[in-house]
């Protein structure tokens, strides 16, 4: 069976892999076989960490909300349950943003929740 060199198609495919591997260490950005392995590993990490980032961001928002609540002598869990009872439908991302950037508005939310939390 004759050898197939693939011409431009193969070159394009190799170039695409090497372009994605730009900045990788050692032969990881020069040799196609190694670059393919490195980019596949990078893809696996990227896929996994897109899921992890969602977890970590929620955790960060909870920490920020809790810190703002503690300034008003209120626990995070009482604050969140009070918001639910008061039918305030703000997610943790927005609450953390309000706590960090607009503390006076966060104080209003705490005052709204305080009768519910007691």
Secondary structure, 3 states (H helix, E strand, C coil): CCCCCCCHHHHHHHHHHHHHCCCCCHHHHCCHHHHHHHHHHHHHHHHHHHHHHHHHHHHHHHHHHHHHHHHCCCCHHHHHHHHHHCCCCCCHHHHHHHHHHCHHHHHHHHHHHHHHHC
